Amino acid sequence: MNEALKMNDFPTTARVVIIGGGAVGTSSLYHLAKAGWTDCVLLEKNELTAGSTWHAAGNVPTFSTSWSIMNMQRYSTELYRGLGAAVDYPMNYHVTGSVRLAHSRERMQEFQRAKGMGLYQGMNLEILGVDEIQDKYPFLETHDLQGALYDPADGDIDPAQLTQALAKGARDMGARILRFTPATGVSRENSEWIVHTDKGDIRCEYVVNAAGYYAQRVGEWFKPYGGRTVPMMVMSHQYLLSEEIPEISQWSAETGKKLPLLRDVDVSYYLRQEKNGFNLGPYERGGRAHWADPSDPMPEDFSFQLYPDDLDRLEHYIEDAMARVPLLGSAGISKVINGPIPYAPDGNPLVGPMPGVPNAFEACVFTFGIAQGGGAGKVLAEWITEGATEWDMWSCDPRRFTDYTDHDYCVENGKQVYGHEYAMHFPWHRWPAGADRKLSPVDSRIRAAGGVMGAYNGWERANWFAKPGDDLSHETTQTWDRAGPWEARIREECEAVRDHCGILAISGFTRLQVQGPGAKDYVDGLTASRLSKPGRIGLAYFPDARGRILTEMSVMVHGDDHVGLITASTAQWHDADVLRKNAPAGLHITDHSHEAECFLATGPKAREILAPLTDADLSLPWLSVQLDSHVAGRPCALLRVSFAGELGWELHCANEDAVAIYDAVTAGGAKPFGMWALNSLRLEKGYRAWKGDLSTDYTLYQGGLDRFIKLDKPQDFAGKAALAAEFQRGPSKRFVTLLVEAKLADAPYMSTLWHDGTVVGETTSGGWGYRVNASIALGMLRADLAVPGTEIEVEIYGERCRAVVQADQPLWDPANERLRA
Ligand SMILES: Cc1cc2nc3c(=O)[nH]c(=O)nc-3n(C[C@H](O)[C@H](O)[C@H](O)COP(=O)(O)OP(=O)(O)OC[C@H]3O[C@@H](n4cnc5c(N)ncnc54)[C@H](O)[C@@H]3O)c2cc1C
């Protein structure tokens, strides 16, 4: 062992330093050590568990409607089952199962979807009819329910014991834990981090911020090295413990088990057996944010402390729970726990690369850190040791938030998520918090035309355009079904694009420039695709070392020393990272996303409408680029591409010229259309969407991107060897387009595909195609079945629907004649 790492010596060097010794930090250390990285140190300012971990209720669900979060939680349950024995630290982990109640058809549909995903992950979630619920949970009122979901793997664990077990496991493998050793700052020297403590400095390759609700404070230290304010806030969460209840003691004695965990998700609480009483934990509406303004500063140290009890806030939930499980009302409250719980704006944690900062990672801001801690440790260790994760983890990637997540945004969103912790996330619903962070120069025009807005990386774009009298109430959006006031409008918008010309403001496109000697060769070495010649634009796919799909960007080579890239707005910080990560000195990678607006003008009449307005040559072919043209007398670049799959141009212009250009094109007859129409139009063309169809869950070959993979390119590129090997053996699954005999709802992401009674794949996106008048799903199917004409079934919210594999070409305009017109 390294001299500096002998016990009792303060370690002056390490490969990784983790700041924070809660469930997540220790799990990260444990997984790093398991991966063979034993030369790692965890710093804890107090005793292990002093943050949120010590007082957590310890519930360990697997349920999620996010594939990646479900993966993380499932992995935790599997890890925890064997952990005590593996590290020789017995602990209390009760796998009791759980019953999740449904009050509505939509909730049952949500459960069905989770059941399908769970099955695909090897779990056996069960749907219970109303008359079956009491067999699992005898003390329950069920008269007003629709049914329930039973999760046999759910349970509860002692969070402190879990943390100690992970710590023991890590220590036994050689990792070090320094308790009562706060990190006080970081600095960087010669590509090494130096983590400062009162006991000395530790030099290391990597640093991890696992500081729980203190993560924002720790994050400040990284600002001089490219960091940003960690997007988070802190809520107070309470649970109450009841006195002992004789009926529960008796039931447990007779059955030899604990009651399953109960969650009344439509009301918003969990109720769990704790010893022979209950633990009731509501996520109340209008909950309380802490440390959110100067009148309530965050203390320097809050170790092992709680907030004062505040039961008034919970009254409604307590009463509801007592009506649901009347036994609860038979006992008094013995204890209240009110502790800090951190929230990122979407309620998911931050796990992955720290945006903008080399060799720094985050594993913090966990709202369910006990349930997710096991999986999060695995993910974090993979990020550090392999540079990539087994499962695509974009849902938790810190780079999913960019510069729009200021303090107010975080507080508003955190409160919203907390109060709707168990809410259903309908595709038509827009949550109100945090709107209007970034507005297009033509925002007022879009809204005046009826734009119903949605946020894309903070940018407001129209999802659809309502007409006077359309029902825009919250209630109409509470459905998984296709039908709603938007449906007729999306159809009209798609038809306008099909028959005439539409215009869509795609505000906030990510625009990156790579400049300097060798810029073109550098980009060429990152992509499997062939770069197009100057004057043309082309799609390029960027694999990781495993040949998986890291990202897709549209590339314009302006010269050997200058390449421009355009990519999804949400990919802004991710794709900048892809370009910056190994950039040689002398190359400058700059982000120009805020400087310009983009309008997509597309449809068979696009040329006619633009001709009188522009000096550009509209006869130039598909994929041509004219950078120095004008529209309405204003400078404007015209790129002949259309994600809608019709004749069309993207008009890229400076923000100050956007109004004039938009006004001219709409005055010429182009009709505004929205993002939901665009989604339908792109599905009909089989165009992939980022982090649905395109993710690191799939290789480029699996993604059906064969024609963009140029193994014969002279340049070596990331993932080339892996892709060449996959080409030889053939991919195990293949991207397919499916026509689905869908009923009321189209297939959402991660609907399972069935053949001969087994799951053979999954959808990556789905929706209605208004030009082809059919329900479409894009997905990944076992390779032997990915043959045109094969009949399979898609399970959509529990209903199996017949589907047929289509030829590997667009459903709409298969020869791309309309695009090239
Ligand atoms: C009442 C309540 C009930 C909950 N119930 C559940 C539940 O049932 N299931 C579930 O999954 N989650 C639950 N949670 C959430 C859960 O507690 C947290 O998600 C989880 O504990 C977070 O773990 P962590 O390791 O990320 O952070 P923490 O446990 O907060 O650990 C962070 C650590 O970093 C240390 N630290 C901070 N700054 C420094 C520094 N400068 N140097 C060194 N160390 C530092 C802190 O002392 C702390 O120990 C509950 C939370 C509350 C409040």
The ligand as an SDF file (V2000), in Angstrom:
LIG
                    3D

 53 58  0  0  0  0  0  0  0  0999 V2000
  -37.5890   13.0730    7.1240 C   0  0  0  0  0  0  0  0  0  0  0  0
  -36.8990   12.4490    5.9350 C   0  0  0  0  0  0  0  0  0  0  0  0
  -37.2390   11.1740    5.5370 C   0  0  0  0  0  0  0  0  0  0  0  0
  -36.6230   10.5990    4.4390 C   0  0  0  0  0  0  0  0  0  0  0  0
  -36.9790    9.3440    4.0610 N   0  0  0  0  0  0  0  0  0  0  0  0
  -36.3690    8.7580    3.0030 C   0  0  0  0  0  0  0  0  0  0  0  0
  -36.7000    7.4460    2.6240 C   0  0  0  0  0  0  0  0  0  0  0  0
  -37.5590    6.8260    3.2020 O   0  0  0  0  0  0  0  0  0  0  0  0
  -36.0540    6.8970    1.5530 N   0  0  0  0  0  0  0  0  0  0  0  0
  -35.1100    7.5750    0.8600 C   0  0  0  0  0  0  0  0  0  0  0  0
  -34.5730    7.0360   -0.1000 O   0  0  0  0  0  0  0  0  0  0  0  0
  -34.7720    8.8300    1.2240 N   0  0  0  0  0  0  0  0  0  0  0  0
  -35.3720    9.4310    2.2710 C   0  0  0  0  0  0  0  0  0  0  0  0
  -35.0280   10.7000    2.6410 N   0  0  0  0  0  0  0  0  0  0  0  0
  -33.9970   11.3880    1.8660 C   0  0  0  0  0  0  0  0  0  0  0  0
  -32.6190   10.9080    2.2970 C   0  0  0  0  0  0  0  0  0  0  0  0
  -32.4590   11.1950    3.6490 O   0  0  0  0  0  0  0  0  0  0  0  0
  -31.5370   11.5950    1.5050 C   0  0  0  0  0  0  0  0  0  0  0  0
  -31.8420   11.5590    0.1310 O   0  0  0  0  0  0  0  0  0  0  0  0
  -30.2060   10.9030    1.6880 C   0  0  0  0  0  0  0  0  0  0  0  0
  -29.9260   10.7520    3.0570 O   0  0  0  0  0  0  0  0  0  0  0  0
  -29.1130   11.6980    1.0290 C   0  0  0  0  0  0  0  0  0  0  0  0
  -27.8820   11.0730    1.2740 O   0  0  0  0  0  0  0  0  0  0  0  0
  -26.5420   11.8080    0.8660 P   0  0  0  0  0  0  0  0  0  0  0  0
  -25.4410   10.9050    1.1720 O   0  0  0  0  0  0  0  0  0  0  0  0
  -26.6740   12.3100   -0.5120 O   0  0  0  0  0  0  0  0  0  0  0  0
  -26.5160   13.1330    1.7350 O   0  0  0  0  0  0  0  0  0  0  0  0
  -26.2980   13.3170    3.3050 P   0  0  0  0  0  0  0  0  0  0  0  0
  -26.7680   12.1880    4.1010 O   0  0  0  0  0  0  0  0  0  0  0  0
  -26.8450   14.6550    3.6420 O   0  0  0  0  0  0  0  0  0  0  0  0
  -24.7390   13.3180    3.4090 O   0  0  0  0  0  0  0  0  0  0  0  0
  -23.9190   14.3940    3.0370 C   0  0  0  0  0  0  0  0  0  0  0  0
  -22.7540   14.4200    4.0050 C   0  0  0  0  0  0  0  0  0  0  0  0
  -21.8140   15.3720    3.5610 O   0  0  0  0  0  0  0  0  0  0  0  0
  -21.1780   15.8870    4.7060 C   0  0  0  0  0  0  0  0  0  0  0  0
  -20.5060   17.1220    4.3340 N   0  0  0  0  0  0  0  0  0  0  0  0
  -21.0620   18.2790    3.9290 C   0  0  0  0  0  0  0  0  0  0  0  0
  -20.1290   19.2030    3.6790 N   0  0  0  0  0  0  0  0  0  0  0  0
  -18.9330   18.6080    3.9190 C   0  0  0  0  0  0  0  0  0  0  0  0
  -17.6040   19.0430    3.8440 C   0  0  0  0  0  0  0  0  0  0  0  0
  -17.2910   20.2910    3.5070 N   0  0  0  0  0  0  0  0  0  0  0  0
  -16.6200   18.1730    4.1710 N   0  0  0  0  0  0  0  0  0  0  0  0
  -16.9220   16.9070    4.5260 C   0  0  0  0  0  0  0  0  0  0  0  0
  -18.1840   16.4520    4.6340 N   0  0  0  0  0  0  0  0  0  0  0  0
  -19.1730   17.2930    4.3290 C   0  0  0  0  0  0  0  0  0  0  0  0
  -22.3340   16.0690    5.6640 C   0  0  0  0  0  0  0  0  0  0  0  0
  -21.8990   16.1580    6.9980 O   0  0  0  0  0  0  0  0  0  0  0  0
  -23.1690   14.8360    5.3940 C   0  0  0  0  0  0  0  0  0  0  0  0
  -22.8770   13.7900    6.2740 O   0  0  0  0  0  0  0  0  0  0  0  0
  -35.6310   11.3150    3.7270 C   0  0  0  0  0  0  0  0  0  0  0  0
  -35.2980   12.5990    4.1400 C   0  0  0  0  0  0  0  0  0  0  0  0
  -35.9310   13.1770    5.2150 C   0  0  0  0  0  0  0  0  0  0  0  0
  -35.5710   14.5660    5.6060 C   0  0  0  0  0  0  0  0  0  0  0  0
  1  2  1  0
  2  3  1  0
  2 52  2  0
  3  4  2  0
  4  5  1  0
  4 50  1  0
  5  6  2  0
  6  7  1  0
  6 13  1  0
  7  8  2  0
  7  9  1  0
  9 10  1  0
 10 11  2  0
 10 12  1  0
 12 13  2  0
 13 14  1  0
 14 15  1  0
 14 50  1  0
 15 16  1  0
 16 17  1  0
 16 18  1  0
 18 19  1  0
 18 20  1  0
 20 21  1  0
 20 22  1  0
 22 23  1  0
 23 24  1  0
 24 25  2  0
 24 26  1  0
 24 27  1  0
 27 28  1  0
 28 29  2  0
 28 30  1  0
 28 31  1  0
 31 32  1  0
 32 33  1  0
 33 34  1  0
 33 48  1  0
 34 35  1  0
 35 36  1  0
 35 46  1  0
 36 37  1  0
 36 45  1  0
 37 38  2  0
 38 39  1  0
 39 40  1  0
 39 45  2  0
 40 41  1  0
 40 42  2  0
 42 43  1  0
 43 44  2  0
 44 45  1  0
 46 47  1  0
 46 48  1  0
 48 49  1  0
 50 51  2  0
 51 52  1  0
 52 53  1  0
M  END
$$$$
